[in-house]
Amino acid sequence: VQLQASGGGLVQPGGSLRLSCAASGFTLNYYTVAWFRQVPGKEREGISCVSTSDPRTFYADSVKGRFTLSRDGAKNVVYLQMNSLKPEDTAVYYCAATQGFGACSVQAGPSGPVFGYWGQGTQVTVSS
């Protein structure tokens, strides 16, 4: 059972990246999924999540209108499309999955401790 995150890299401000989170050993469509990010010395930020019981997707204010979370059930992958990137988006990005109750609130976002499966993180650097 594993999550594998990929797609990070160096991009100029205003550019785009698409992060992927591939699951092996379980079916992501049956799990609440989320993306988090963390900058060294700062708290982890839950930026997006979607549960299996509510089709609405949560986005943190910091990324709303620029980032889009999507699922590809056939490929067993979750994506985070990131557009109009800013230097403050620079961080290590993590995907996570859980079947735990209350993991994703459309109002409050993902609850990190509830997530049992985590990808290894992928670095996103936005710089000119």
Secondary structure by P-SEA (a helix, b strand, c coil): cbbbbcbbbbbcccbbbbbbbbbccccccccccbbbbbcccccccccccccccccbbbbcccccccbbbbbcccccbbbbbbcccccccccbbbbbccccccccccccccccccccccccbbbbbbcc
